[in-house]
Amino acid sequence: MTQRAPNRLIYEQSPYLLQHAHNPVDWYPWGEEAFNKAKADDKPIFLSIGYSTCHWCHVMARESFADEEIAGLLNERFISIKVDREERPDIDAIYMQACQAIAGQGGWPLSVFLTPDKKPFYAGTYFPPEGRYGRPGFRELVVLLSDQYKAEPEKIDRVAQKVAAVLQPRAKTPGELEEADTHSCFHQLQKAFDEKYGGFGSAPKFPTPHNLMFLLRYHRWSKNPAALEMVAASLDAMANGGIYDHLGYGFCRYSTDRQWLIPHFEKMLYDNALLAIAYTEGWQVTGQQRYMTVAREILDYCDRALTGPEGSFLSAEDADSEGVEGKFYAWEQEEVMAVLGQEQGILFCEAYNITEKGNFEGKNIPNLIDTDLTQVANFHNVEPDLFKSIMESCRHKLFIHREERVHPHKDDKVLTSWNALMIAALALAARAFGEDKFLQRAKEAYEFIEDNLTESGRLLARWRQGEARYKAYIDDYAYLLWACNELYAASLDITWLTKAKELASQMQGLFWDEENGGFYFYGHDGEELISRPKEIYDGALPSGNSVAARELIRLARLTGDPEQQALAEGIFTAFAGQVKHHPAGHGFLLQALLQALVPGKEAVVVGDLRQPETRQLLSQVQRSFLPEVSLLAAAQPQELDQVAPFAAGIKPSPETRVYLCQNYACGLPETDIAKVLTQLLL
């Protein structure tokens, strides 16, 4: 069959937009051409927002956007615009808020109907072509809304004005976050905790690694054992579940069921970066070898499957292959037995819940949810070490066999924000596990951003096939600040603190709200949209404001800059009302609050850093979970003058000296390294 002539999206770089370039819908990319056409023709706008690895986006595309009749109705009655939410999270944030105001919920694909001046008057998510699942049919909706737009323009305008007013940021009454809010967050998470299967809430169940990171810090500060128990149970359950790819590693986006068995199969870079951090920190706190193993496997997956040009990381892998969700990952028992042979096949099927009946639409998703591996080994009279070796061999054989299948689509754009999260994860793993290869990989990805996603000193948000585009958002800056802080913590190279200070300064200049506090989502030099949102909710990704608050506090303690501390406190004040209303929805910001509440320990180490005793001090602190400790190290104290002026009074010394500092004032030098280490590890 001859492929249809492409529409305007064929000239775009977004993989998501290119997926729709041969639709019969006369799509426009977001831009003045579309809005001018809508005004000239007096037509409403249909705005469709999604991303290239979104399963329900694919479904709506197949059912409606590829349908000639529906496309004809859209082309006749609307100006249709496609937006990739991962390229334009600013547009997505505004119209997702509109959808939640209109429909009471949100998600993707996001379907919004606008007036020509960009104001929404109706919104929803996925619409089937004909009415079902309690949803109106898209075909009838297109006709109904366009008829209303023509027949009742005043009513449409009233609704649009009302929704647009809701979208405008309002000055909040300043408040104060306090210790009690961290306790409230803990208790809300405890109430939502699934004691049987780990995680929080019921189906669908998301990993929310930043909530686990909050609980680890809350446990360190409060010594409440329940906080650590929730983390350990969740890390164990997720690693056992089908949400984890036991053959090729990496986590899928979420589980469709309570017990983590059936994933929504897409794999996102950001999920895996944040989960690698959660498992690494879990290992730091508990010493559980499995958490280190899972963290390494996640990083191995990202390096193998999501590495892009020049050390960058690609965005995601799809849930679908050959048009079927999960087809790449699911197994029939007969196929497993054919690959492994009778003896090993029986062991693997018993261990990983592979049955003739199947656990997913007649097929099987390997998992360890109800498996006691020791019990399986004992039942078959196999020594534990040998059994472990056999399972590793089986997984590898099945992985090699699976590689011959048709792979899911890969979204090959490079996003600054998600790469920054991956850099932070790699740098943390480098210092926690003492492995330089992770640090080198993190530096490569950072260099890619510097070389390819920076224009005249201004960060850009997206790169693909040589084209960098879109001025970076607050998330890009805040996450990259996190990456710089982690790169410094892993390398103790002052260069990273210099970069962090530059980023923090630029972030303040571009995004800070001088009147009400907090960071706007897009910079003052960005495209002016119908509103300029400020986000604080920590959803699948922590908000840029939350990450900025924590990282500014870390940077303030390392550099002695009270202005950075004041900015973080300004974020707490600006959003206190929202956070108090639902603390558990702001787990990352409350990590930042803990960082501010817990007295910091700054250790300045000067002298010969190569001495065995000094190296032991540095590596022990780097390896340990000590969020309240800031470590500065230099052979000569003058190396610190530019980045940490509070250390300027330190004199050179032939022997290693450690200065313990608090509130930007340093105590007397200590030469007993073992004593210092004990004080820092308390």
C-alpha positions in Angstrom: 0.0 0.0 0.0 1.3 3.4 -0.9 2.1 5.6 2.1 0.1 8.7 2.4 1.8 12.0 1.6 3.2 13.5 4.9 1.7 16.4 6.7 3.7 19.3 8.3 5.0 17.1 11.1 7.5 15.5 8.7 9.7 18.6 9.2 9.9 18.1 13.0 12.6 16.3 15.0 10.4 14.9 17.7 10.0 11.1 17.4 6.4 11.5 18.7 5.5 14.1 16.1 7.1 12.1 13.3 5.0 9.1 14.3 2.0 11.2 13.2 3.6 12.7 10.1 1.6 10.4 7.8 -1.8 10.7 9.5 -4.6 12.0 7.3 -5.1 14.6 10.0 -3.7 18.0 8.8 -1.5 18.4 11.8 0.4 21.6 12.7 3.3 21.8 15.1 2.8 24.3 17.9 3.5 27.7 16.5 2.2 31.0 15.1 1.2 29.4 11.7 -1.4 27.3 13.4 -2.8 30.1 15.6 -2.9 32.6 12.7 -4.8 30.0 10.6 -7.3 29.4 13.4 -7.9 33.1 13.7 -8.2 33.7 10.0 -10.7 30.8 9.5 -12.4 31.3 12.9 -11.9 27.7 13.8 -11.3 26.2 17.2 -8.1 24.3 17.9 -7.7 20.7 18.8 -4.5 20.3 20.8 -3.2 16.7 21.2 -0.2 16.2 23.6 1.6 12.9 24.2 4.9 11.2 23.9 6.4 8.6 21.6 6.4 5.6 24.1 2.9 6.2 25.4 0.7 3.1 24.8 -2.7 4.9 24.9 -1.3 7.6 22.6 -0.6 4.8 20.1 -4.1 3.4 20.6 -5.8 6.8 19.9 -3.6 7.4 16.9 -4.6 4.0 15.4 -8.3 4.3 16.2 -8.9 8.0 15.5 -6.0 9.9 13.9 -5.4 7.3 11.2 -9.2 7.1 10.5 -10.1 8.9 7.3 -13.6 9.9 8.4 -12.5 11.3 11.8 -9.5 13.0 10.2 -11.8 14.6 7.7 -14.0 15.9 10.5 -11.0 17.4 12.3 -9.6 18.9 9.1 -13.0 20.5 8.3 -13.9 21.8 11.7 -10.6 22.4 13.6 -7.0 23.4 13.4 -5.2 20.4 14.8 -1.9 20.8 16.7 0.5 18.0 18.0 2.9 18.6 20.9 5.5 16.3 22.4 5.2 16.8 26.1 8.8 15.8 26.7 10.0 18.6 24.4 7.5 21.1 25.6 6.7 20.4 29.3 5.8 24.0 29.7 2.8 23.6 27.3 2.0 20.3 28.8 2.0 21.7 32.4 -0.5 24.4 31.5 -3.0 22.3 29.6 -2.7 19.4 32.0 -3.8 21.8 34.7 -6.7 22.8 32.5 -7.7 19.2 31.9 -7.6 18.5 35.6 -9.8 21.6 36.2 -12.3 20.6 33.5 -12.4 16.8 33.7 -11.1 16.2 37.3 -8.2 14.1 36.1 -5.3 14.1 33.6 -3.0 11.8 31.6 -1.8 11.1 28.1 -2.8 11.4 25.4 -4.0 14.8 26.6 -6.8 16.1 24.3 -7.6 19.8 24.7 -10.0 22.0 22.7 -8.9 25.7 22.5 -10.1 29.0 21.2 -7.8 30.6 18.6 -6.2 32.6 21.4 -5.1 29.4 23.1 -7.7 29.3 25.9 -9.1 25.8 26.7 -12.9 25.2 26.8 -13.0 21.4 26.9 -10.4 18.7 27.8 -9.9 15.0 28.4 -7.4 12.3 27.8 -7.9 9.2 25.7 -11.2 9.2 23.8 -12.3 6.0 21.9 -13.7 6.6 18.4 -17.1 5.6 19.5 -18.5 6.1 23.0 -17.5 3.3 25.5 -15.8 2.8 28.9 -18.1 5.7 30.1 -16.3 8.1 27.7 -17.8 10.0 24.9 -16.8 8.9 21.4 -14.2 11.1 19.7 -16.1 11.2 16.5 -19.2 12.6 18.1 -17.2 15.0 20.4 -15.5 16.6 17.4 -18.9 17.3 15.8 -20.6 18.4 19.1 -17.8 20.8 20.1 -17.4 22.4 16.7 -21.2 22.9 16.4 -21.3 24.5 19.9 -18.4 26.7 18.9 -20.3 28.0 16.0 -23.8 28.2 17.5 -22.9 29.5 21.0 -19.7 31.5 20.8 -20.5 33.5 23.8 -20.9 30.4 26.0 -17.6 29.0 24.6 -15.9 32.2 25.4 -17.2 32.4 28.9 -16.0 28.9 29.7 -12.6 29.6 28.1 -12.2 32.8 30.1 -13.1 31.0 33.3 -10.6 28.2 32.7 -7.9 30.6 31.7 -8.4 32.5 34.9 -8.0 29.3 36.9 -4.6 28.8 35.2 -3.2 32.1 36.3 -0.7 31.8 39.2 -2.1 33.3 42.3 0.0 35.0 45.0 -0.1 32.5 47.9 -0.2 33.5 51.5 3.4 32.9 52.7 3.7 30.2 55.3 6.4 28.3 57.2 7.3 24.7 56.8 8.4 23.0 60.0 9.4 19.8 61.5 5.8 18.7 62.0 5.4 18.6 58.2 8.0 15.9 57.8 6.2 13.8 60.4 2.9 14.4 58.6 4.5 13.2 55.3 5.8 10.1 57.1 2.4 9.3 58.6 0.6 9.8 55.3 3.1 7.5 53.5 2.7 5.0 56.4 -1.1 5.0 56.0 -0.8 4.5 52.2 1.9 1.8 52.5 0.9 -1.7 51.2 2.2 -4.0 53.9 1.7 -7.1 51.8 3.3 -6.0 48.5 5.3 -2.9 49.4 4.9 0.5 47.7 2.1 2.9 48.3 -1.6 2.7 47.4 -3.2 0.1 45.1 -3.3 -0.4 41.4 -1.9 1.2 39.3 1.2 1.3 41.4 4.1 3.7 40.7 7.6 3.3 42.2 7.9 7.0 43.3 11.6 6.6 44.3 11.8 10.1 45.7 9.3 9.0 48.5 11.8 6.2 49.4 14.6 8.7 49.4 12.6 10.9 51.8 12.0 7.9 54.1 15.7 7.0 54.2 16.5 10.6 55.3 13.6 10.6 57.8 14.9 7.3 59.2 18.4 8.7 59.6 17.1 11.7 61.4 14.3 10.3 63.5 15.6 6.7 64.0 12.1 5.5 63.3 12.5 1.9 62.2 9.2 1.9 60.3 10.5 4.3 57.8 13.4 2.0 56.8 11.1 -1.1 56.9 8.8 0.6 54.3 11.8 1.3 52.0 13.3 -2.2 52.3 9.9 -3.8 51.7 9.3 -1.7 48.6 12.8 -2.1 47.1 12.5 -5.9 47.6 9.0 -6.1 46.2 9.8 -4.0 43.1 12.9 -6.0 42.4 10.9 -9.3 42.7 8.1 -8.1 40.5 7.4 -8.2 36.8 7.9 -4.4 36.7 11.6 -5.3 36.8 13.1 -6.8 33.7 14.9 -9.9 35.1 16.5 -10.7 31.8 17.7 -7.3 30.4 17.4 -5.2 33.6 15.8 -1.8 34.1 12.3 -0.9 35.4 9.1 -0.4 33.5 7.2 2.8 34.2 4.5 1.4 36.6 2.6 -1.7 37.6 -1.0 -2.2 36.5 -1.7 -4.4 39.5 -1.1 -4.1 43.3 1.7 -6.8 43.5 4.0 -5.3 40.8 3.4 -8.3 38.4 2.0 -6.8 35.2 3.9 -3.7 34.1 3.1 -0.9 31.8 6.0 -2.0 29.7 7.5 1.3 28.6 11.0 2.0 30.1 11.8 5.6 30.8 15.3 7.0 31.4 14.1 9.2 34.3 12.5 6.3 36.2 15.6 4.2 35.9 17.9 7.0 37.0 15.8 7.8 40.1 15.4 4.1 40.9 19.2 3.6 40.6 19.6 6.4 43.2 17.0 4.8 45.5 18.6 1.3 45.3 22.1 2.8 45.8 21.0 4.8 48.9 19.2 1.6 50.1 22.5 -0.2 49.9 24.3 2.6 51.7 21.9 2.4 54.6 21.3 -1.3 54.9 24.3 -2.9 53.3 22.0 -5.3 51.5 24.0 -6.7 48.6 21.0 -7.1 46.4 20.3 -3.4 46.3 23.8 -2.8 45.0 23.2 -5.5 42.4 19.9 -4.0 41.2 21.4 -0.5 41.1 24.3 -1.8 38.9 21.9 -3.7 36.7 19.8 -0.6 36.1 22.9 1.4 35.1 24.1 -1.5 32.9 20.7 -1.5 31.2 20.8 2.3 30.5 24.3 2.1 29.3 23.5 -0.8 26.9 20.1 0.1 25.7 19.8 3.9 26.1 23.3 5.2 25.2 23.1 7.9 22.5 25.7 9.8 20.6 28.9 10.9 22.4 28.0 9.4 25.7 24.5 10.9 26.0 21.4 9.0 27.1 18.3 8.5 25.0 14.8 9.0 26.5 12.8 5.8 26.5 11.8 2.4 25.1 8.2 1.8 24.0 5.7 -0.6 25.7 4.7 -2.0 22.3 6.5 -4.0 19.7 4.8 -5.2 16.4 1.8 -3.2 17.6 1.3 -5.4 20.7 1.9 -4.2 24.3 4.5 -6.3 26.1 5.1 -8.7 23.2 8.9 -8.2 23.4 8.9 -9.2 27.1 6.4 -12.0 27.4 7.2 -15.8 27.2 5.4 -19.0 26.5 6.6 -21.9 28.7 7.3 -24.0 25.7 9.7 -21.4 24.3 11.6 -21.1 27.7 12.0 -24.9 27.8 13.2 -24.9 24.2 15.9 -22.3 25.0 17.1 -23.7 28.3 16.6 -27.5 27.9 14.7 -29.8 30.2 16.8 -29.7 33.3 17.5 -26.0 33.6 14.1 -25.1 32.1 12.3 -26.8 35.0 14.4 -24.9 37.5 13.9 -21.6 35.9 10.2 -22.0 35.3 9.7 -22.9 38.9 11.8 -20.0 40.2 10.4 -17.3 37.8 6.7 -18.4 37.8 6.6 -19.6 34.2 3.6 -21.8 33.6 1.7 -23.3 30.7 -1.3 -21.2 31.6 0.7 -18.0 32.0 0.3 -14.9 34.2 -0.2 -12.3 31.4 -2.7 -12.9 28.6 -1.8 -16.5 28.2 1.9 -15.8 28.3 4.4 -15.2 31.2 6.3 -12.3 32.7 9.2 -13.7 34.6 9.1 -12.6 38.3 10.1 -13.7 41.8 7.0 -12.4 43.7 6.1 -15.7 45.4 9.4 -17.4 45.1 11.8 -18.5 47.8 14.9 -19.3 45.8 16.6 -21.1 48.6 13.5 -23.4 48.9 13.6 -24.1 45.2 17.3 -25.0 45.3 16.8 -27.2 48.4 13.8 -29.0 46.8 15.9 -29.9 43.8 19.0 -30.7 45.9 21.1 -28.1 44.2 23.8 -26.2 46.2 22.9 -22.5 46.7 25.9 -21.1 44.9 25.4 -23.6 42.0 21.7 -22.7 41.8 22.6 -19.0 41.7 25.0 -19.7 38.9 22.4 -21.7 37.0 19.8 -18.9 37.3 22.3 -16.4 36.0 23.2 -18.6 33.0 19.5 -19.1 32.3 18.7 -15.4 32.4 21.6 -14.7 30.0 20.5 -17.4 27.6 17.0 -16.1 27.5 18.2 -12.5 27.1 20.3 -13.5 24.1 17.3 -15.3 22.6 15.0 -12.3 23.3 17.5 -10.0 21.5 16.5 -11.7 18.2 12.9 -10.5 18.6 11.6 -7.3 17.1 12.6 -4.6 19.6 10.2 -1.9 20.9 10.5 1.6 19.4 13.2 3.7 21.0 12.7 7.4 21.6 16.1 8.7 20.6 15.9 12.3 21.6 18.3 13.5 24.3 16.7 15.5 27.1 18.9 17.7 29.3 16.8 17.1 32.4 16.6 13.3 32.2 20.3 13.1 31.3 21.1 15.2 34.4 19.2 12.6 36.6 21.2 9.8 35.0 24.5 11.7 35.6 23.5 12.2 39.3 22.7 8.4 39.5 26.1 7.5 38.0 28.1 9.8 40.1 26.3 8.6 43.3 27.1 5.0 42.3 30.7 5.9 41.6 31.3 7.2 45.1 29.1 4.7 46.9 30.5 1.6 45.2 34.0 3.1 44.6 33.9 2.5 40.9 35.6 5.0 38.6 33.8 3.6 35.5 30.5 5.2 36.6 32.2 8.5 37.2 33.8 8.5 33.8 30.4 7.7 32.2 28.7 10.5 34.1 31.4 13.0 32.9 30.9 11.9 29.3 27.1 12.6 29.5 27.8 16.0 31.2 30.3 16.9 28.4 27.6 16.1 25.8 25.3 18.6 27.5 28.0 21.3 27.6 29.0 20.7 24.0 25.6 20.1 22.4 22.9 21.6 24.6 24.3 25.0 25.5 24.0 28.1 23.3 25.8 31.3 24.4 25.8 29.9 28.0 22.0 29.2 28.0 21.0 25.6 28.5 18.7 24.0 25.9 16.2 21.3 26.6 16.3 18.8 23.7 18.8 17.5 21.2 18.2 15.1 18.3 20.2 14.3 15.2 22.4 17.3 15.6 19.6 19.8 16.3 19.4 21.4 19.8 16.2 23.3 20.5 13.9 24.8 23.2 15.2 27.0 26.0 15.7 24.8 29.0 13.2 24.8 31.8 13.6 24.9 35.6 13.8 21.1 35.7 16.8 21.1 33.4 18.6 23.6 35.6 17.7 22.1 38.9 18.5 18.5 37.9 21.8 19.6 36.3 22.6 21.4 39.6 22.0 18.1 41.3 24.3 16.4 38.8 27.1 18.9 39.5 26.8 18.4 43.2 26.9 14.6 42.8 29.9 14.9 40.5 31.7 17.0 43.1 30.8 14.6 45.9 32.2 11.7 43.8 35.4 13.3 42.5 36.1 16.1 45.0 37.1 18.1 42.0 36.5 21.8 42.7 35.6 22.4 39.0 32.2 20.9 39.7 31.5 23.3 42.5 32.3 26.2 40.1 29.9 24.8 37.5 27.3 24.4 40.2 27.6 28.0 41.4 27.3 29.2 37.8 24.2 27.1 37.2 22.6 28.3 40.5 23.2 31.9 39.5 21.7 31.5 36.0 18.8 29.6 37.4 18.0 32.4 39.8 18.2 35.0 37.0 16.0 33.1 34.6 13.3 31.6 36.8 13.0 33.2 40.2 9.9 35.0 41.2 11.2 38.1 43.0 7.7 39.1 44.3 6.3 35.8 45.7 9.3 33.4 45.7 9.7 30.1 44.0 10.9 29.3 40.5 8.7 29.6 37.4 8.6 26.7 35.1 10.0 28.5 32.0 12.4 31.4 31.9 11.7 35.1 31.4 13.3 34.7 28.0 11.0 31.8 26.9 7.9 31.8 24.8 5.1 33.6 26.6 2.2 31.3 27.1 -1.3 31.9 28.5 0.1 31.4 32.0 3.5 31.1 33.6 3.2 28.2 36.1 5.2 27.3 39.1 5.2 23.7 40.0 5.9 22.1 43.4 4.1 18.7 43.3 6.5 15.7 43.2 4.8 13.3 40.8 6.5 10.8 38.6 9.4 13.3 38.6 10.3 15.5 41.5 9.5 19.2 40.7 12.2 21.6 39.7 11.4 23.7 42.8 11.9 20.7 45.1 15.2 19.6 43.6 16.4 23.2 43.5 15.6 23.7 47.2 17.6 20.6 48.2 20.5 21.2 45.9 20.8 24.9 46.8 21.1 23.9 50.5 23.8 21.4 49.6 25.6 24.0 47.6 25.2 26.6 50.3 26.9 24.3 52.9 29.7 23.5 50.6 30.4 27.1 49.5 29.3 29.1 52.5 26.9 31.2 50.4 23.9 32.3 52.5 22.1 33.6 49.4 21.6 30.1 48.1 20.3 29.0 51.5 17.9 32.0 51.5 16.6 31.0 48.0 15.8 27.5 49.3 14.0 28.9 52.3 12.1 31.2 49.9 10.8 28.1 48.1 9.7 26.6 51.5 7.8 29.8 52.3 6.2 30.2 48.8 4.7 26.7 48.7 4.1 26.0 52.4 0.3 26.1 52.1 0.2 23.5 49.3 2.7 21.3 51.0 0.9 21.3 54.3 -2.4 20.4 52.5 -0.8 17.1 51.2 2.7 16.5 52.5 3.0 13.0 51.0 2.7 14.6 47.5 5.8 16.7 48.2 8.3 14.1 49.3 11.3 15.6 47.6 10.6 19.1 48.9 10.4 17.6 52.4 13.8 15.9 51.8 15.1 19.5 51.2 13.4 20.6 54.5 15.1 17.8 56.4 18.3 18.9 54.8 17.7 22.4 56.2 16.5 21.3 59.6 19.2 18.8 60.5 22.4 20.6 61.6 25.0 20.2 58.8 28.5 19.0 59.3 31.1 20.5 57.0 34.5 18.8 56.9 37.4 20.6 55.2 40.3 18.3 54.5 43.6 19.9 53.5 47.0 18.4 53.0 48.3 15.3 51.3 45.1 13.6 50.1 47.1 10.6 48.9 48.1 9.4 52.4 46.4 6.0 53.2 44.7 7.3 56.3 43.4 10.4 54.5 42.2 8.3 51.5 40.4 6.0 54.0 38.6 9.0 55.6 37.5 10.4 52.2 36.4 7.1 50.8 34.5 6.1 53.9 32.6 9.4 54.0 31.9 9.2 50.3 30.6 5.6 50.6 28.3 6.2 53.5 24.8 7.6 53.6 25.5 11.0 55.3 23.1 13.6 53.7 24.0 16.1 56.4 27.8 15.9 55.8 29.5 18.3 53.3 33.0 17.3 52.4 35.6 19.8 51.0 39.1 18.5 50.2 42.2 20.2 48.7 45.9 19.7 48.8 46.4 23.5 49.3 43.7 25.6 51.1 44.0 28.4 48.5 42.3 26.0 46.0 39.1 26.6 48.0 39.3 30.4 48.1 37.0 31.1 45.0 34.3 28.5 45.7 34.3 28.4 49.6 35.5 31.8 51.0 34.6 30.6 54.5 37.7 28.3 54.4 40.0 31.2 53.4 41.7 31.4 56.8 43.0 27.9 56.7 46.8 27.7 56.6 48.8 25.3 54.5 50.3 22.3 56.3 52.6 19.4 55.4 50.3 17.0 57.3 46.7 16.4 56.6 44.4 18.4 58.8 40.6 18.3 59.1 38.5 21.3 60.1 35.0 20.6 61.2 32.8 23.6 60.5 29.2 24.5 61.3 27.3 27.6 60.2 30.2 28.6 58.0 32.6 28.8 60.9 35.5 26.3 61.3 36.8 24.8 64.5 40.4 24.1 65.3 42.3 21.7 63.0 42.3 18.0 63.9 45.0 15.6 62.8 43.6 12.5 64.4 41.8 11.1 61.3 40.2 8.2 63.0 38.6 10.6 65.6 37.3 12.8 62.8 35.8 9.8 61.0 34.0 8.7 64.1 32.5 12.2 64.6 31.3 12.4 61.0 29.8 8.9 60.9 27.7 9.4 64.1 
